[in-house]
Amino acid sequence: MDRFPSQSEFFSNEQEFEGPARWFRCRYPDRVTLTQKESVIEVRPRQGLPADWSMALYAAWVDADDMPESASTFSASSLFPDVVRHGAGRLLNTDVRHRAWQGRSRRRGSGRWWQRPWKRSYEWFLWVLEHRRLLLVASLQSVPGQTLPDDAVDVCSAILESVRFADTPAMPPEPFRREVMKLARRHYPLLTVRAKGRFSIDLQGSEINLSNFYRSYLRQPESLSGIILPALTSVVRLQEWGPDQIQPDLSDVESRIMPMLYSEENARDSLDGFVQLPWIGGLIQVFVIDEDDTYRFVPRRLLERWGLSVEQLRDLAMKNLAAYASEHPMQVNLVGDEEDPRMLVPVHPDPYNSARLLDADLHRRLRQIFGPEVAVGVPNRDFFVAVSLNHPGLMSHVQERVIQDYHSMHHPLTQRLLVISADGVSEYCAADS
């Protein structure tokens, strides 16, 4: 019968798993599977091996004042009711502060009706690891009626011993919002700050959606102030502007009106009242006034003041985009060679990189490189990737990476792929290739 590797063999064929919010990483062998379901990570034998045990990993953020109390709530009696026996468990070979228990409990059967009144015992191990404000709870148990195989305990212990916590764990969304509000009150004590909506704050009447800032924070949790303070400063500065700055004449800003791509889903919550045009793949076109270190969206009411239609605004913005592209030529990395180009990506991030895909001139140049049709991924505002349709394997890899980047990058746009052809831009589907 096939078996799990011994402790010495354990990491000979390892893989790495990253926990929720990048709180921790751990290693595991290819003989087990790790599946994340919301906040719980399930560890099970891979298909084909005896499925006589499972381990659940639960990571939780705890407020500093509640840390001792929260750690004590993860007890044997709370996780494994009807305990028959329990005692101190096998400690891990790790510097991380932790506790361990092991024991046996009983559970009612789940078979036919006459089997349900009978309780069957099962064996369990419990570990609670503590790191700053994080708790990592690992509960290993056998199937009812069986004991835990020694090699399963070895495997799960080795996984836990491989855990490496983040030096600065990122806060969950609600504690993050509270910290942003503390930061705003500390730097602008005369302004009113309060929570608003699902994930926004109200700063003296100006709503700030925190979603994009939180994505940036997850990548650099040690840089909370550096991520948030520039945004707060920009909002405060805008509040100090007079009517001429809030509703400027067209002649004062027409050279700084630019197009931008935006997620249609995110726009529902944050861009009501601003000029929008539909596009492709869950994206819309919006229009901004560039202020050098920031930008502000063009509200619909300004079009009446300017005497412009939406189409005229779009034409003006595209003219400015062409001038911007001429003054800031895009440097790219090309994977492949002239005879077989495979992929193209911009070298430097830029807030107007994705907007360049609105330009028919860029479409023409990409088609000259890759052929009549070229696939494009636009996971966020500052980045895109163009891919040849002649390499299905590469297409599959790029599609996976676009989905990953969409879920982790700031200013996310879409996880769908697009196709540029002689007919314009359409949404990619596998049949296209």
C-alpha positions as CSV (number, residue, x, y, z in Angstrom):
1,M,0.0,0.0,0.0
2,D,1.2,3.5,-0.8
3,R,2.3,5.5,2.3
4,F,3.2,9.0,3.3
5,P,6.8,10.0,3.3
6,S,8.8,9.8,6.5
7,Q,9.9,12.9,8.3
8,S,13.3,12.9,6.6
9,E,11.7,12.4,3.2
10,F,9.0,14.9,3.8
11,F,10.2,18.0,1.9
12,S,12.0,16.1,-0.9
13,N,9.2,17.1,-3.3
14,E,7.7,20.2,-1.7
15,Q,5.3,22.9,-2.6
16,E,4.7,26.3,-0.9
17,F,1.3,27.6,0.2
18,E,0.6,31.3,1.0
19,G,-2.0,31.9,3.7
20,P,-4.8,34.5,3.6
21,A,-3.7,38.1,3.5
22,R,-0.1,36.9,3.2
23,W,-0.1,36.2,6.9
24,F,2.1,33.1,6.7
25,R,3.7,30.7,4.3
26,C,4.2,27.0,4.8
27,R,5.5,24.0,2.8
28,Y,3.8,20.7,2.1
29,P,4.5,17.6,0.1
30,D,2.8,16.6,-3.1
31,R,1.1,13.7,-1.3
32,V,-1.4,16.1,0.4
33,T,-3.7,18.8,-0.9
34,L,-4.3,22.2,0.7
35,T,-7.6,23.8,-0.2
36,Q,-8.7,27.2,1.1
37,K,-12.4,27.8,1.8
38,E,-12.9,31.3,3.0
39,S,-10.8,31.6,6.3
40,V,-10.3,27.8,6.7
41,I,-7.5,25.8,5.0
42,E,-8.2,22.1,4.7
43,V,-5.2,19.6,4.5
44,R,-6.1,16.1,3.2
45,P,-4.4,13.1,1.7
46,R,-4.2,13.4,-2.0
47,Q,-6.6,11.2,-4.0
48,G,-5.5,7.6,-4.1
49,L,-4.1,7.6,-0.6
50,P,-6.0,6.4,2.5
51,A,-8.4,9.2,3.4
52,D,-8.4,8.4,7.1
53,W,-7.6,11.9,8.5
54,S,-7.8,15.6,7.8
55,M,-6.4,18.8,9.3
56,A,-8.0,22.2,9.4
57,L,-6.0,25.4,9.6
58,Y,-7.7,28.6,10.8
59,A,-5.9,31.9,10.9
60,A,-7.4,34.8,12.9
61,W,-6.6,38.4,13.6
62,V,-7.1,39.4,17.2
63,D,-7.2,42.8,18.7
64,A,-4.2,43.3,21.1
65,D,-6.5,43.6,24.2
66,D,-8.3,40.3,23.4
67,M,-5.2,38.2,22.5
68,P,-4.9,36.1,25.7
69,E,-8.7,35.6,26.0
70,S,-9.0,34.7,22.3
71,A,-6.2,32.2,22.5
72,S,-7.8,30.4,25.4
73,T,-11.1,30.0,23.5
74,F,-9.5,27.5,21.2
75,S,-9.7,24.7,23.7
76,A,-10.1,20.9,23.2
77,S,-13.6,21.0,24.7
78,S,-14.8,23.8,22.3
79,L,-13.4,22.2,19.1
80,F,-13.9,18.5,20.0
81,P,-17.1,18.1,22.1
82,D,-17.7,15.0,24.2
83,V,-14.1,14.5,25.1
84,V,-13.2,11.0,26.3
85,R,-9.7,11.8,27.3
86,H,-7.1,14.6,26.6
87,G,-3.8,15.8,27.7
88,A,-0.6,17.6,26.6
89,G,0.2,17.1,22.9
90,R,3.3,16.8,20.8
91,L,5.1,20.1,20.7
92,L,6.6,21.4,17.5
93,N,10.2,22.0,16.7
94,T,9.7,25.8,16.1
95,D,10.6,29.1,17.8
96,V,7.0,30.3,17.4
97,R,5.1,30.4,20.6
98,H,2.5,27.6,20.7
99,R,0.6,25.1,22.7
100,A,-0.4,21.5,21.9
101,W,-3.1,19.0,23.1
102,Q,-4.1,15.5,22.0
103,G,-7.0,13.3,22.9
104,R,-10.0,11.3,21.9
105,S,-13.7,12.4,21.5
106,R,-17.0,10.8,20.4
107,R,-19.4,11.7,17.7
108,R,-22.7,10.3,16.6
109,G,-22.7,8.1,13.5
110,S,-23.8,9.5,10.1
111,G,-24.9,6.2,8.5
112,R,-28.3,4.7,8.3
113,W,-30.9,5.6,10.9
114,W,-30.3,2.7,13.3
115,Q,-26.6,3.6,13.3
116,R,-27.0,7.2,14.3
117,P,-27.7,6.8,18.1
118,W,-24.3,5.1,18.5
119,K,-21.3,7.2,19.1
120,R,-18.0,6.4,17.5
121,S,-14.7,7.7,18.9
122,Y,-12.0,9.5,16.9
123,E,-8.5,10.7,17.8
124,W,-7.4,14.3,17.5
125,F,-4.4,16.7,17.9
126,L,-4.7,20.4,18.4
127,W,-2.0,23.1,18.1
128,V,-2.4,26.9,18.6
129,L,0.4,29.1,17.3
130,E,0.7,32.8,18.3
131,H,2.5,35.6,16.4
132,R,1.8,39.2,17.2
133,R,-1.9,39.6,16.6
134,L,-2.3,36.4,14.7
135,L,-3.5,33.0,15.9
136,L,-3.0,30.0,13.7
137,V,-5.2,27.1,15.0
138,A,-4.5,23.6,13.6
139,S,-6.9,20.7,14.3
140,L,-6.0,17.2,13.1
141,Q,-8.5,14.4,13.5
142,S,-9.0,10.9,12.3
143,V,-12.2,9.6,10.8
144,P,-14.6,8.1,13.4
145,G,-13.8,4.7,14.5
146,Q,-10.0,4.9,13.7
147,T,-6.8,6.2,15.3
148,L,-4.5,8.7,13.7
149,P,-1.6,7.1,11.7
150,D,1.8,8.1,13.0
151,D,2.9,9.3,9.6
152,A,-0.1,11.6,9.3
153,V,0.9,13.2,12.6
154,D,4.5,13.5,11.3
155,V,3.3,15.1,8.1
156,C,1.1,17.7,9.8
157,S,3.7,18.5,12.4
158,A,6.2,19.1,9.6
159,I,3.8,21.4,7.8
160,L,3.3,23.5,11.0
161,E,7.0,23.5,11.7
162,S,7.6,25.0,8.2
163,V,5.2,27.9,8.9
164,R,6.9,31.3,8.5
165,F,4.8,34.3,9.6
166,A,5.0,37.7,8.0
167,D,7.2,40.1,9.9
168,T,4.4,42.7,9.7
169,P,1.1,40.9,9.3
170,A,-1.5,42.9,7.3
171,M,-4.7,43.9,9.2
172,P,-8.1,42.7,7.9
173,P,-10.3,45.4,6.2
174,E,-12.2,46.7,9.3
175,P,-9.1,47.1,11.6
176,F,-7.4,48.7,8.5
177,R,-10.2,51.2,8.2
178,R,-10.0,52.1,11.9
179,E,-6.2,52.7,11.6
180,V,-6.8,54.9,8.6
181,M,-9.3,56.9,10.6
182,K,-6.8,57.2,13.5
183,L,-4.2,58.4,11.0
184,A,-6.6,61.0,9.5
185,R,-7.6,62.4,13.0
186,R,-3.9,62.6,14.1
187,H,-2.8,64.6,11.0
188,Y,-6.0,66.6,10.5
189,P,-7.5,67.0,14.0
190,L,-9.9,69.8,13.0
191,L,-11.6,67.7,10.4
192,T,-14.5,65.3,11.0
193,V,-13.7,61.7,10.2
194,R,-16.2,58.8,10.3
195,A,-16.7,55.4,8.7
196,K,-19.0,55.3,5.7
197,G,-20.5,52.5,3.6
198,R,-19.0,49.1,3.2
199,F,-15.4,50.1,3.1
200,S,-15.0,53.9,2.9
201,I,-14.4,56.8,5.2
202,D,-15.9,60.3,5.2
203,L,-13.3,63.1,5.6
204,Q,-15.2,66.4,6.2
205,G,-17.8,65.5,3.6
206,S,-15.5,63.8,1.1
207,E,-15.9,60.1,0.7
208,I,-12.7,58.0,0.2
209,N,-13.1,54.4,-0.9
210,L,-10.4,52.4,0.7
211,S,-10.4,49.3,-1.6
212,N,-7.5,50.2,-3.8
213,F,-5.4,51.5,-0.9
214,Y,-6.1,48.2,1.0
215,R,-4.7,46.2,-2.0
216,S,-1.6,48.3,-1.9
217,Y,-1.3,47.9,1.8
218,L,-1.6,44.0,1.5
219,R,1.6,44.1,-0.6
220,Q,3.4,46.5,1.7
221,P,1.8,46.3,5.2
222,E,4.8,48.1,6.8
223,S,4.0,51.2,4.6
224,L,0.5,52.2,5.9
225,S,1.3,55.9,6.4
226,G,3.1,56.1,3.0
227,I,0.1,54.6,1.2
228,I,-2.6,56.6,3.0
229,L,-1.2,60.1,3.8
230,P,-0.8,61.2,0.1
231,A,-4.4,60.4,-0.5
232,L,-5.7,62.2,2.6
233,T,-3.5,65.2,1.7
234,S,-5.0,65.3,-1.9
235,V,-8.5,65.3,-0.5
236,V,-7.8,68.0,2.0
237,R,-6.2,70.1,-0.7
238,L,-9.2,69.7,-3.0
239,Q,-11.5,70.8,-0.1
240,E,-9.5,74.0,0.1
241,W,-10.1,74.9,-3.5
242,G,-12.5,77.6,-4.5
243,P,-15.3,77.4,-7.0
244,D,-13.0,78.3,-9.9
245,Q,-10.8,75.2,-9.1
246,I,-13.7,72.9,-8.3
247,Q,-15.6,73.9,-11.5
248,P,-12.8,75.3,-13.8
249,D,-13.3,76.8,-17.2
250,L,-12.6,74.3,-20.0
251,S,-9.8,76.5,-21.3
252,D,-7.9,76.1,-18.0
253,V,-7.9,72.3,-18.0
254,E,-8.6,71.1,-21.6
255,S,-5.0,70.0,-22.2
256,R,-5.1,67.9,-19.0
257,I,-8.3,65.9,-19.6
258,M,-7.4,62.3,-20.1
259,P,-9.2,59.0,-20.6
260,M,-8.9,56.1,-18.2
261,L,-10.2,52.6,-18.0
262,Y,-12.1,51.6,-14.8
263,S,-13.9,48.5,-13.5
264,E,-17.6,48.6,-14.2
265,E,-18.3,46.8,-10.9
266,N,-16.2,49.2,-8.8
267,A,-17.7,52.2,-10.6
268,R,-21.2,51.3,-9.2
269,D,-20.0,52.2,-5.7
270,S,-17.7,55.1,-6.3
271,L,-18.3,56.9,-9.6
272,D,-22.0,57.8,-9.5
273,G,-22.4,61.3,-11.0
274,F,-19.2,61.1,-13.1
275,V,-18.9,60.8,-16.9
276,Q,-18.7,57.2,-18.1
277,L,-18.8,55.3,-21.4
278,P,-19.2,51.5,-21.7
279,W,-16.4,49.5,-23.2
280,I,-15.4,45.8,-23.2
281,G,-14.8,43.0,-20.7
282,G,-16.5,44.5,-17.7
283,L,-14.6,47.8,-18.3
284,I,-15.8,51.4,-18.8
285,Q,-14.1,54.6,-20.0
286,V,-13.9,57.4,-17.5
287,F,-12.4,60.9,-17.8
288,V,-10.0,62.6,-15.4
289,I,-8.3,66.0,-15.0
290,D,-4.6,65.3,-14.4
291,E,-3.2,67.2,-11.4
292,D,0.4,66.0,-11.7
293,D,0.5,64.0,-8.5
294,T,-3.2,63.0,-8.5
295,Y,-6.2,63.2,-10.7
296,R,-9.9,63.9,-10.3
297,F,-12.8,62.5,-12.3
298,V,-14.9,64.7,-14.5
299,P,-18.5,65.0,-13.1
300,R,-21.4,65.1,-15.5
301,R,-22.4,68.6,-14.3
302,L,-19.2,70.1,-15.8
303,L,-20.2,69.0,-19.3
304,E,-23.1,71.4,-19.2
305,R,-20.9,74.2,-18.0
306,W,-18.4,73.5,-20.8
307,G,-21.0,73.0,-23.4
308,L,-19.6,69.6,-24.4
309,S,-21.2,66.3,-25.3
310,V,-19.8,63.0,-23.9
311,E,-18.5,62.2,-27.4
312,Q,-16.7,65.6,-27.7
313,L,-15.2,65.0,-24.2
314,R,-14.0,61.6,-25.4
315,D,-12.4,63.0,-28.6
316,L,-10.6,65.7,-26.5
317,A,-9.3,63.1,-24.1
318,M,-8.1,60.8,-26.8
319,K,-6.3,63.7,-28.5
320,N,-4.5,64.4,-25.2
321,L,-3.7,60.7,-24.8
322,A,-2.0,60.7,-28.2
323,A,0.1,63.8,-27.1
324,Y,0.9,62.1,-23.8
325,A,2.0,58.9,-25.7
326,S,4.2,61.0,-28.0
327,E,5.9,62.7,-25.0
328,H,6.1,59.6,-22.9
329,P,6.9,56.7,-25.4
330,M,6.2,53.4,-23.8
331,Q,9.2,51.1,-23.2
332,V,8.4,47.4,-23.5
333,N,9.9,44.0,-23.0
334,L,9.2,41.6,-25.9
335,V,9.4,37.9,-25.2
336,G,10.4,35.9,-28.2
337,D,12.1,37.2,-31.4
338,E,11.1,38.9,-34.6
339,E,10.2,35.6,-36.3
340,D,8.1,34.3,-33.3
341,P,7.1,37.1,-30.9
342,R,5.2,35.7,-28.0
343,M,4.4,38.3,-25.3
344,L,4.9,42.1,-24.7
345,V,4.6,44.0,-21.5
346,P,5.4,47.6,-20.6
347,V,8.6,48.1,-18.6
348,H,7.4,50.8,-16.3
349,P,4.0,51.1,-14.6
350,D,2.0,54.2,-15.6
351,P,-1.5,55.3,-14.7
352,Y,-2.3,55.7,-18.4
353,N,-0.8,52.4,-19.6
354,S,-4.2,50.6,-19.8
355,A,-5.8,53.6,-21.3
356,R,-3.4,53.3,-24.3
357,L,-5.5,50.3,-25.3
358,L,-8.2,52.7,-26.4
359,D,-5.9,54.0,-29.1
360,A,-6.3,52.5,-32.6
361,D,-2.7,53.3,-33.4
362,L,-1.5,51.0,-30.6
363,H,-3.9,48.3,-32.0
364,R,-2.2,48.6,-35.4
365,R,1.3,48.3,-33.9
366,L,0.4,45.3,-31.8
367,R,-1.1,43.6,-34.8
368,Q,2.0,44.3,-36.8
369,I,4.0,42.4,-34.1
370,F,1.7,39.5,-33.4
371,G,-0.5,39.1,-36.4
372,P,-4.1,39.8,-37.3
373,E,-5.3,39.0,-33.8
374,V,-3.6,39.6,-30.4
375,A,-4.9,38.8,-26.9
376,V,-4.5,41.4,-24.2
377,G,-4.8,41.1,-20.4
378,V,-5.5,44.2,-18.3
379,P,-5.4,43.2,-14.6
380,N,-4.9,46.7,-13.3
381,R,-4.7,50.4,-14.3
382,D,-0.9,50.6,-14.6
383,F,-0.2,47.4,-16.6
384,F,-1.2,45.3,-19.5
385,V,0.2,42.2,-21.3
386,A,-0.2,41.4,-25.0
387,V,0.1,37.8,-26.0
388,S,0.4,35.9,-29.3
389,L,-2.6,33.6,-30.0
390,N,-0.1,31.1,-31.7
391,H,1.0,29.8,-28.3
392,P,-1.9,28.1,-26.4
393,G,0.3,27.0,-23.5
394,L,1.5,30.6,-23.0
395,M,-2.1,31.8,-23.3
396,S,-3.1,29.5,-20.5
397,H,-0.3,30.7,-18.2
398,V,-1.0,34.4,-18.9
399,Q,-4.7,33.9,-18.2
400,E,-3.9,32.4,-14.8
401,R,-1.4,35.2,-14.0
402,V,-3.9,37.9,-15.0
403,I,-6.4,36.4,-12.6
404,Q,-3.9,36.4,-9.8
405,D,-2.8,40.0,-10.5
406,Y,-6.4,41.2,-10.7
407,H,-7.0,39.9,-7.2
408,S,-3.7,41.3,-5.7
409,M,-2.9,44.5,-7.5
410,H,-4.1,48.0,-6.7
411,H,-6.6,49.7,-9.1
412,P,-7.9,46.3,-10.4
413,L,-9.6,46.3,-13.8
414,T,-10.6,42.9,-15.2
415,Q,-9.6,39.3,-15.0
416,R,-11.0,38.6,-18.5
417,L,-8.8,38.6,-21.6
418,L,-9.5,40.8,-24.6
419,V,-8.7,40.3,-28.3
420,I,-7.6,43.1,-30.7
421,S,-8.4,42.5,-34.3
422,A,-9.3,44.5,-37.5
423,D,-12.8,44.9,-36.1
424,G,-11.6,46.5,-32.9
425,V,-11.6,45.1,-29.4
426,S,-13.7,42.1,-28.2
427,E,-13.7,39.7,-25.3
428,Y,-11.5,36.7,-25.6
429,C,-12.9,33.2,-25.4
430,A,-11.1,29.9,-25.9
431,A,-12.8,29.2,-29.2
432,D,-11.0,32.3,-30.7
433,S,-7.7,30.4,-30.5
